[in-house]
Structures are given as C-alpha cells and as structure tokens.
Amino acid sequence: MSRFIEVPARMLPPDTLNALLEAFVTRQGYDTTDTTGEGMHGWVVELKKQLERNELIIAHDLELEMTEVMTLAQWRSFGRDVADDEEEGDI
C-alpha cells in the first residue's frame, strides 16, 4: 500500500480547501499585501485555477495523517526523496 494518496479538490468541503490553499500561500511566502485589494482571496482563486489545470495537487500522507497542497515539482522531488529513504531503510 502506498503511503501517499492524491486527493481530488472537488472531494473537499469548500472551507477545508480554502484553508489548505491559504496554508500553501503562507508557506510559499506569497505576498498577500498586494495593492489590488485581493490579498489572500486573490491567491486562493488563482490556486484553484492551478488545481483545475493540474499544476498543483493535494496529497494526503496516510502515515502522518497530514494533507498538503504541492506543486508538481515539489511532489516529484518529495516522491524521489521518499523512494530514496525507503531504499536506504530509513522509513
């Protein structure tokens, strides 16, 4: 059984999805003090579009019971790191 599963955004309640996207914005260091007045809301709308275009994924770690939003590059990098750790017996 795989430790990680991809979670379709449409399966999450809207409040949960928004909270995950807001955490991603904060973690990635996005500027939420923009002059357009959109702030965090604008970033969440943009990230939802990226989810629709499959540029981001939502991944759930079954072992740690944590769910995160990731770019595909982050996911691939993370996946390779996990595979490396498993080969070395670190997990």
DRENGUBA-527727 format. One record per residue (C-alpha): residue in three letters; chain; x negated, y, z. Coordinates in Angstrom, 3 decimals. Last residue first. Layout:
(gutor 'ALA' 'A' (X Y Z));
...
This chain:
(gutor 'ILE' 'A' (-11.406 4.608 6.703));
(gutor 'ASP' 'A' (-15.182 4.954 6.755));
(gutor 'GLY' 'A' (-15.804 1.574 5.090));
(gutor 'GLU' 'A' (-18.120 3.045 2.444));
(gutor 'GLU' 'A' (-15.757 2.062 -0.357));
(gutor 'GLU' 'A' (-12.831 3.541 1.560));
(gutor 'ASP' 'A' (-14.703 6.815 2.045));
(gutor 'ASP' 'A' (-15.480 7.069 -1.675));
(gutor 'ALA' 'A' (-11.835 6.393 -2.549));
(gutor 'VAL' 'A' (-10.757 9.069 -0.083));
(gutor 'ASP' 'A' (-13.193 11.570 -1.574));
(gutor 'ARG' 'A' (-12.019 10.774 -5.091));
(gutor 'GLY' 'A' (-8.417 11.343 -4.042));
(gutor 'PHE' 'A' (-9.289 14.631 -2.407));
(gutor 'SER' 'A' (-11.011 15.875 -5.549));
(gutor 'ARG' 'A' (-8.094 14.749 -7.693));
(gutor 'TRP' 'A' (-5.587 16.328 -5.334));
(gutor 'GLN' 'A' (-7.524 19.570 -5.083));
(gutor 'ALA' 'A' (-7.825 19.786 -8.870));
(gutor 'LEU' 'A' (-4.117 19.027 -9.250));
(gutor 'THR' 'A' (-3.362 21.906 -6.918));
(gutor 'MET' 'A' (-2.083 20.842 -3.542));
(gutor 'VAL' 'A' (1.012 21.266 -1.370));
(gutor 'GLU' 'A' (0.765 19.312 1.864));
(gutor 'THR' 'A' (2.761 16.794 3.892));
(gutor 'MET' 'A' (1.421 15.202 7.061));
(gutor 'GLU' 'A' (2.302 11.867 8.652));
(gutor 'LEU' 'A' (-1.379 11.110 9.302));
(gutor 'GLU' 'A' (-1.216 7.584 7.893));
(gutor 'LEU' 'A' (1.576 8.175 5.392));
(gutor 'ASP' 'A' (-0.147 11.228 3.908));
(gutor 'HIS' 'A' (2.511 13.078 1.909));
(gutor 'ALA' 'A' (1.615 14.916 -1.275));
(gutor 'ILE' 'A' (3.422 17.825 -2.904));
(gutor 'ILE' 'A' (2.008 18.536 -6.314));
(gutor 'LEU' 'A' (0.969 21.634 -8.201));
(gutor 'GLU' 'A' (0.479 22.321 -11.920));
(gutor 'ASN' 'A' (3.412 20.039 -12.773));
(gutor 'ARG' 'A' (5.163 22.854 -14.717));
(gutor 'GLU' 'A' (8.092 22.722 -12.252));
(gutor 'LEU' 'A' (5.639 22.869 -9.342));
(gutor 'GLN' 'A' (3.984 25.912 -10.948));
(gutor 'LYS' 'A' (7.390 27.597 -11.208));
(gutor 'LYS' 'A' (7.987 26.895 -7.514));
(gutor 'LEU' 'A' (4.560 28.411 -6.835));
(gutor 'GLU' 'A' (5.552 31.642 -8.587));
(gutor 'VAL' 'A' (8.764 31.949 -6.533));
(gutor 'VAL' 'A' (6.807 31.286 -3.325));
(gutor 'TRP' 'A' (4.232 33.919 -4.304));
(gutor 'GLY' 'A' (6.910 36.534 -4.897));
(gutor 'HIS' 'A' (8.584 35.764 -1.568));
(gutor 'MET' 'A' (5.256 36.147 0.263));
(gutor 'GLY' 'A' (4.794 39.705 -0.931));
(gutor 'GLU' 'A' (7.436 40.891 -3.407));
(gutor 'GLY' 'A' (7.166 44.603 -2.617));
(gutor 'THR' 'A' (5.224 45.275 -5.799));
(gutor 'THR' 'A' (2.306 46.778 -3.853));
(gutor 'ASP' 'A' (0.857 43.459 -2.748));
(gutor 'THR' 'A' (0.386 42.640 0.936));
(gutor 'THR' 'A' (0.708 38.874 0.481));
(gutor 'ASP' 'A' (-2.777 38.498 -0.977));
(gutor 'TYR' 'A' (-3.297 34.739 -1.420));
(gutor 'GLY' 'A' (-5.774 33.183 1.017));
(gutor 'GLN' 'A' (-5.321 29.554 -0.077));
(gutor 'ARG' 'A' (-4.171 28.515 3.405));
(gutor 'THR' 'A' (-1.622 31.346 3.602));
(gutor 'VAL' 'A' (-0.124 30.632 0.185));
(gutor 'PHE' 'A' (-0.084 26.878 0.926));
(gutor 'ALA' 'A' (1.677 27.480 4.266));
(gutor 'GLU' 'A' (4.263 29.603 2.446));
(gutor 'LEU' 'A' (4.778 26.798 -0.078));
(gutor 'LEU' 'A' (5.326 24.218 2.664));
(gutor 'ALA' 'A' (7.754 26.538 4.492));
(gutor 'ASN' 'A' (9.671 27.226 1.262));
(gutor 'LEU' 'A' (9.987 23.503 0.552));
(gutor 'THR' 'A' (11.255 22.838 4.068));
(gutor 'ASP' 'A' (13.810 25.642 3.858));
(gutor 'PRO' 'A' (15.036 24.421 0.447));
(gutor 'PRO' 'A' (15.559 20.807 1.661));
(gutor 'LEU' 'A' (13.051 18.521 -0.046));
(gutor 'MET' 'A' (13.928 15.968 -2.721));
(gutor 'ARG' 'A' (13.726 18.523 -5.559));
(gutor 'ALA' 'A' (10.053 19.083 -4.749));
(gutor 'PRO' 'A' (9.234 15.489 -5.732));
(gutor 'VAL' 'A' (6.992 13.914 -3.067));
(gutor 'GLU' 'A' (3.767 12.258 -4.199));
(gutor 'ILE' 'A' (2.696 9.409 -1.984));
(gutor 'PHE' 'A' (-0.556 8.841 -0.143));
(gutor 'ARG' 'A' (-1.851 5.911 1.924));
(gutor 'SER' 'A' (-1.281 3.451 -0.885));
(gutor 'MET' 'A' (0.000 0.000 0.000));
